[in-house]
């Protein structure tokens, strides 16, 4: 079963650019919206709006707050999320694709 966020949560994630090295996803939601479990490869996240989110992994969760314009490295991860703030979330993810052969170089 694919955990690609574009497939698991198509109402929130869309592909805005893709080539052999990266895939860029746009994410949007509103207060109270939730996503189902999905995964991200190593990525750079650029927040176009500030947000408060709760990330769930199994029974554990953690709250995250980001300001507009923040740029953050995100190691590969699997989670579900929910907007626990009072404003919409708007984010770009630049997903790093593994090079052919997977040697990292």
Secondary structure, 3 states (H helix, E strand, C coil): CCCEHHHHCCCCEEEEEECCCEEEEEEEECCCCECCCEEECCEEEEECCCEEEEEEECCEEEEEEECCCCEEEECCEEEEEEECCCCCEEEEEEEECCCCCCCCC
